[in-house]
Amino acid sequence: MFKNIYTFINDESGQGTAEYLLILAAAVAIVLIFKEKVVETIRGLAQKVGQGLDTTVDQLLKPGG
């Protein structure tokens, strides 16, 4: 009986999977914590790119330009 309990306690066959799940949970937590900041940064960059494209298109389409 005690031998079975000792074998069960020392069994590490699922340890790798548990470690991967903990790493995944930590990554998801980090993403959720910094989600607003990341979205805000991406929106700001997209707005800058859009403004640059508008300016360039206006310059290219300007008569005599």
A tleap script that builds the chain and sets N, CA, C and O, in Angstrom:
source leaprc.protein.ff14SB
mol = sequence {
  NMET PHE LYS ASN ILE TYR THR PHE ILE ASN
  ASP GLU SER GLY GLN GLY THR ALA GLU TYR
  LEU LEU ILE LEU ALA ALA ALA VAL ALA ILE
  VAL LEU ILE PHE LYS GLU LYS VAL VAL GLU
  THR ILE ARG GLY LEU ALA GLN LYS VAL GLY
  GLN GLY LEU ASP THR THR VAL ASP GLN LEU
  LEU LYS PRO GLY CGLY
}
set mol.1.N position { 0.824 -1.196 0.000 }
set mol.1.CA position { 0.000 0.000 0.000 }
set mol.1.C position { 0.868 1.260 0.000 }
set mol.1.O position { 0.676 2.155 -0.823 }
set mol.2.N position { 1.834 1.321 0.939 }
set mol.2.CA position { 2.692 2.499 1.016 }
set mol.2.C position { 3.584 2.616 -0.206 }
set mol.2.O position { 3.955 3.715 -0.616 }
set mol.3.N position { 3.925 1.467 -0.786 }
set mol.3.CA position { 4.758 1.485 -1.987 }
set mol.3.C position { 3.991 2.150 -3.134 }
set mol.3.O position { 4.579 2.913 -3.901 }
set mol.4.N position { 2.705 1.878 -3.263 }
set mol.4.CA position { 1.885 2.496 -4.309 }
set mol.4.C position { 1.778 4.005 -4.109 }
set mol.4.O position { 1.841 4.763 -5.077 }
set mol.5.N position { 1.620 4.441 -2.880 }
set mol.5.CA position { 1.531 5.878 -2.587 }
set mol.5.C position { 2.860 6.551 -2.912 }
set mol.5.O position { 2.886 7.619 -3.523 }
set mol.6.N position { 3.965 5.924 -2.500 }
set mol.6.CA position { 5.293 6.476 -2.771 }
set mol.6.C position { 5.529 6.572 -4.280 }
set mol.6.O position { 6.065 7.574 -4.752 }
set mol.7.N position { 5.142 5.562 -5.032 }
set mol.7.CA position { 5.292 5.572 -6.493 }
set mol.7.C position { 4.446 6.682 -7.101 }
set mol.7.O position { 4.898 7.375 -8.012 }
set mol.8.N position { 3.232 6.857 -6.610 }
set mol.8.CA position { 2.353 7.905 -7.132 }
set mol.8.C position { 2.926 9.296 -6.863 }
set mol.8.O position { 2.883 10.159 -7.740 }
set mol.9.N position { 3.449 9.521 -5.687 }
set mol.9.CA position { 4.001 10.821 -5.335 }
set mol.9.C position { 5.240 11.136 -6.171 }
set mol.9.O position { 5.437 12.289 -6.555 }
set mol.10.N position { 6.066 10.153 -6.459 }
set mol.10.CA position { 7.302 10.365 -7.207 }
set mol.10.C position { 7.112 10.308 -8.721 }
set mol.10.O position { 8.073 10.502 -9.466 }
set mol.11.N position { 5.889 10.046 -9.190 }
set mol.11.CA position { 5.628 9.991 -10.634 }
set mol.11.C position { 5.647 11.401 -11.210 }
set mol.11.O position { 4.875 12.258 -10.780 }
set mol.12.N position { 6.529 11.648 -12.187 }
set mol.12.CA position { 6.672 12.973 -12.798 }
set mol.12.C position { 6.289 12.950 -14.285 }
set mol.12.O position { 6.765 13.785 -15.054 }
set mol.13.N position { 5.458 12.030 -14.682 }
set mol.13.CA position { 5.143 11.868 -16.102 }
set mol.13.C position { 4.369 13.046 -16.682 }
set mol.13.O position { 4.483 13.303 -17.881 }
set mol.14.N position { 3.598 13.765 -15.897 }
set mol.14.CA position { 2.829 14.898 -16.397 }
set mol.14.C position { 3.446 16.242 -16.069 }
set mol.14.O position { 2.822 17.284 -16.269 }
set mol.15.N position { 4.668 16.221 -15.568 }
set mol.15.CA position { 5.293 17.451 -15.122 }
set mol.15.C position { 5.543 18.416 -16.276 }
set mol.15.O position { 5.327 19.618 -16.116 }
set mol.16.N position { 5.985 17.936 -17.422 }
set mol.16.CA position { 6.251 18.804 -18.569 }
set mol.16.C position { 4.999 19.538 -19.023 }
set mol.16.O position { 5.047 20.729 -19.327 }
set mol.17.N position { 3.890 18.835 -19.068 }
set mol.17.CA position { 2.624 19.436 -19.474 }
set mol.17.C position { 2.206 20.518 -18.481 }
set mol.17.O position { 1.746 21.587 -18.883 }
set mol.18.N position { 2.363 20.249 -17.211 }
set mol.18.CA position { 2.000 21.231 -16.194 }
set mol.18.C position { 2.855 22.486 -16.328 }
set mol.18.O position { 2.351 23.599 -16.177 }
set mol.19.N position { 4.135 22.315 -16.609 }
set mol.19.CA position { 5.015 23.477 -16.775 }
set mol.19.C position { 4.598 24.303 -17.987 }
set mol.19.O position { 4.585 25.533 -17.923 }
set mol.20.N position { 4.260 23.643 -19.086 }
set mol.20.CA position { 3.802 24.378 -20.273 }
set mol.20.C position { 2.515 25.140 -19.982 }
set mol.20.O position { 2.349 26.273 -20.434 }
set mol.21.N position { 1.611 24.532 -19.239 }
set mol.21.CA position { 0.356 25.206 -18.900 }
set mol.21.C position { 0.604 26.420 -18.003 }
set mol.21.O position { -0.061 27.444 -18.159 }
set mol.22.N position { 1.545 26.320 -17.075 }
set mol.22.CA position { 1.864 27.466 -16.213 }
set mol.22.C position { 2.493 28.601 -17.016 }
set mol.22.O position { 2.178 29.768 -16.782 }
set mol.23.N position { 3.374 28.275 -17.955 }
set mol.23.CA position { 3.986 29.295 -18.805 }
set mol.23.C position { 2.919 29.967 -19.662 }
set mol.23.O position { 2.918 31.188 -19.811 }
set mol.24.N position { 2.012 29.173 -20.224 }
set mol.24.CA position { 0.925 29.721 -21.037 }
set mol.24.C position { 0.025 30.628 -20.204 }
set mol.24.O position { -0.381 31.693 -20.669 }
set mol.25.N position { -0.287 30.221 -18.991 }
set mol.25.CA position { -1.130 31.038 -18.117 }
set mol.25.C position { -0.440 32.360 -17.788 }
set mol.25.O position { -1.090 33.404 -17.743 }
set mol.26.N position { 0.862 32.322 -17.562 }
set mol.26.CA position { 1.602 33.555 -17.269 }
set mol.26.C position { 1.601 34.482 -18.488 }
set mol.26.O position { 1.435 35.693 -18.345 }
set mol.27.N position { 1.784 33.920 -19.681 }
set mol.27.CA position { 1.782 34.729 -20.898 }
set mol.27.C position { 0.415 35.382 -21.112 }
set mol.27.O position { 0.340 36.557 -21.470 }
set mol.28.N position { -0.642 34.642 -20.900 }
set mol.28.CA position { -1.996 35.188 -21.053 }
set mol.28.C position { -2.237 36.290 -20.029 }
set mol.28.O position { -2.839 37.313 -20.354 }
set mol.29.N position { -1.774 36.094 -18.797 }
set mol.29.CA position { -1.944 37.115 -17.758 }
set mol.29.C position { -1.209 38.397 -18.135 }
set mol.29.O position { -1.736 39.492 -17.940 }
set mol.30.N position { -0.003 38.272 -18.670 }
set mol.30.CA position { 0.766 39.454 -19.085 }
set mol.30.C position { 0.048 40.189 -20.203 }
set mol.30.O position { -0.037 41.417 -20.188 }
set mol.31.N position { -0.468 39.447 -21.167 }
set mol.31.CA position { -1.199 40.069 -22.278 }
set mol.31.C position { -2.430 40.804 -21.759 }
set mol.31.O position { -2.718 41.919 -22.195 }
set mol.32.N position { -3.147 40.195 -20.844 }
set mol.32.CA position { -4.356 40.841 -20.310 }
set mol.32.C position { -4.013 42.089 -19.498 }
set mol.32.O position { -4.761 43.066 -19.517 }
set mol.33.N position { -2.894 42.059 -18.791 }
set mol.33.CA position { -2.504 43.210 -17.986 }
set mol.33.C position { -2.136 44.391 -18.870 }
set mol.33.O position { -2.527 45.525 -18.593 }
set mol.34.N position { -1.386 44.127 -19.933 }
set mol.34.CA position { -0.880 45.205 -20.779 }
set mol.34.C position { -1.690 45.406 -22.053 }
set mol.34.O position { -1.235 46.088 -22.972 }
set mol.35.N position { -2.880 44.825 -22.119 }
set mol.35.CA position { -3.700 44.867 -23.328 }
set mol.35.C position { -4.010 46.299 -23.755 }
set mol.35.O position { -3.840 46.643 -24.924 }
set mol.36.N position { -4.456 47.125 -22.838 }
set mol.36.CA position { -4.845 48.498 -23.187 }
set mol.36.C position { -3.661 49.291 -23.719 }
set mol.36.O position { -3.800 50.040 -24.685 }
set mol.37.N position { -2.507 49.133 -23.102 }
set mol.37.CA position { -1.315 49.868 -23.535 }
set mol.37.C position { -0.890 49.415 -24.934 }
set mol.37.O position { -0.521 50.246 -25.764 }
set mol.38.N position { -0.937 48.121 -25.198 }
set mol.38.CA position { -0.547 47.603 -26.511 }
set mol.38.C position { -1.516 48.095 -27.583 }
set mol.38.O position { -1.086 48.525 -28.653 }
set mol.39.N position { -2.811 48.037 -27.310 }
set mol.39.CA position { -3.814 48.486 -28.279 }
set mol.39.C position { -3.662 49.980 -28.540 }
set mol.39.O position { -3.769 50.427 -29.682 }
set mol.40.N position { -3.413 50.748 -27.490 }
set mol.40.CA position { -3.232 52.195 -27.639 }
set mol.40.C position { -2.003 52.504 -28.507 }
set mol.40.O position { -2.054 53.385 -29.366 }
set mol.41.N position { -0.926 51.793 -28.286 }
set mol.41.CA position { 0.296 51.995 -29.073 }
set mol.41.C position { 0.070 51.645 -30.537 }
set mol.41.O position { 0.509 52.377 -31.424 }
set mol.42.N position { -0.606 50.538 -30.797 }
set mol.42.CA position { -0.867 50.116 -32.175 }
set mol.42.C position { -1.778 51.127 -32.874 }
set mol.42.O position { -1.563 51.451 -34.042 }
set mol.43.N position { -2.786 51.620 -32.166 }
set mol.43.CA position { -3.669 52.630 -32.771 }
set mol.43.C position { -2.906 53.903 -33.113 }
set mol.43.O position { -3.118 54.488 -34.176 }
set mol.44.N position { -2.020 54.337 -32.219 }
set mol.44.CA position { -1.218 55.527 -32.477 }
set mol.44.C position { -0.317 55.353 -33.699 }
set mol.44.O position { -0.203 56.254 -34.530 }
set mol.45.N position { 0.319 54.190 -33.797 }
set mol.45.CA position { 1.182 53.922 -34.951 }
set mol.45.C position { 0.366 53.861 -36.244 }
set mol.45.O position { 0.794 54.384 -37.273 }
set mol.46.N position { -0.795 53.230 -36.195 }
set mol.46.CA position { -1.644 53.147 -37.379 }
set mol.46.C position { -2.110 54.528 -37.811 }
set mol.46.O position { -2.205 54.806 -39.007 }
set mol.47.N position { -2.401 55.393 -36.850 }
set mol.47.CA position { -2.831 56.747 -37.175 }
set mol.47.C position { -1.695 57.522 -37.845 }
set mol.47.O position { -1.931 58.254 -38.807 }
set mol.48.N position { -0.472 57.369 -37.348 }
set mol.48.CA position { 0.681 58.041 -37.959 }
set mol.48.C position { 0.899 57.555 -39.387 }
set mol.48.O position { 1.164 58.355 -40.284 }
set mol.49.N position { 0.787 56.248 -39.598 }
set mol.49.CA position { 0.961 55.695 -40.942 }
set mol.49.C position { -0.134 56.218 -41.863 }
set mol.49.O position { 0.143 56.587 -43.004 }
set mol.50.N position { -1.371 56.253 -41.384 }
set mol.50.CA position { -2.481 56.760 -42.183 }
set mol.50.C position { -2.293 58.219 -42.571 }
set mol.50.O position { -2.549 58.597 -43.714 }
set mol.51.N position { -1.850 59.035 -41.630 }
set mol.51.CA position { -1.612 60.442 -41.930 }
set mol.51.C position { -0.486 60.597 -42.950 }
set mol.51.O position { -0.571 61.429 -43.854 }
set mol.52.N position { 0.558 59.801 -42.805 }
set mol.52.CA position { 1.663 59.848 -43.767 }
set mol.52.C position { 1.217 59.444 -45.161 }
set mol.52.O position { 1.634 60.048 -46.149 }
set mol.53.N position { 0.377 58.434 -45.245 }
set mol.53.CA position { -0.143 58.012 -46.549 }
set mol.53.C position { -1.026 59.085 -47.164 }
set mol.53.O position { -0.939 59.354 -48.362 }
set mol.54.N position { -1.872 59.696 -46.354 }
set mol.54.CA position { -2.729 60.773 -46.864 }
set mol.54.C position { -1.894 61.915 -47.439 }
set mol.54.O position { -2.175 62.423 -48.524 }
set mol.55.N position { -0.878 62.301 -46.704 }
set mol.55.CA position { 0.005 63.395 -47.155 }
set mol.55.C position { 0.698 63.023 -48.457 }
set mol.55.O position { 0.756 63.828 -49.386 }
set mol.56.N position { 1.223 61.808 -48.525 }
set mol.56.CA position { 1.934 61.373 -49.727 }
set mol.56.C position { 1.002 61.279 -50.930 }
set mol.56.O position { 1.373 61.696 -52.027 }
set mol.57.N position { -0.188 60.744 -50.745 }
set mol.57.CA position { -1.145 60.642 -51.842 }
set mol.57.C position { -1.547 62.025 -52.321 }
set mol.57.O position { -1.643 62.262 -53.525 }
set mol.58.N position { -1.783 62.940 -51.393 }
set mol.58.CA position { -2.126 64.315 -51.768 }
set mol.58.C position { -1.015 64.962 -52.603 }
set mol.58.O position { -1.290 65.661 -53.578 }
set mol.59.N position { 0.221 64.726 -52.217 }
set mol.59.CA position { 1.357 65.287 -52.941 }
set mol.59.C position { 1.494 64.679 -54.336 }
set mol.59.O position { 1.830 65.367 -55.299 }
set mol.60.N position { 1.226 63.374 -54.423 }
set mol.60.CA position { 1.338 62.705 -55.734 }
set mol.60.C position { 0.231 63.117 -56.691 }
set mol.60.O position { 0.452 63.208 -57.898 }
set mol.61.N position { -0.965 63.366 -56.156 }
set mol.61.CA position { -2.095 63.701 -56.997 }
set mol.61.C position { -2.236 65.207 -57.270 }
set mol.61.O position { -3.086 65.621 -58.058 }
set mol.62.N position { -1.415 66.001 -56.627 }
set mol.62.CA position { -1.484 67.451 -56.796 }
set mol.62.C position { -1.078 67.809 -58.223 }
set mol.62.O position { -0.039 67.359 -58.707 }
set mol.63.N position { -1.897 68.617 -58.894 }
set mol.63.CA position { -1.545 68.995 -60.272 }
set mol.63.C position { -0.229 69.776 -60.291 }
set mol.63.O position { 0.006 70.657 -59.464 }
set mol.64.N position { 0.603 69.432 -61.239 }
set mol.64.CA position { 1.890 70.096 -61.408 }
set mol.64.C position { 2.939 69.604 -60.448 }
set mol.64.O position { 4.031 70.170 -60.391 }
set mol.65.N position { 2.638 68.544 -59.673 }
set mol.65.CA position { 3.548 68.059 -58.664 }
set mol.65.C position { 4.367 66.946 -59.090 }
set mol.65.O position { 5.181 66.446 -58.314 }
savepdb mol mol.pdb
quit
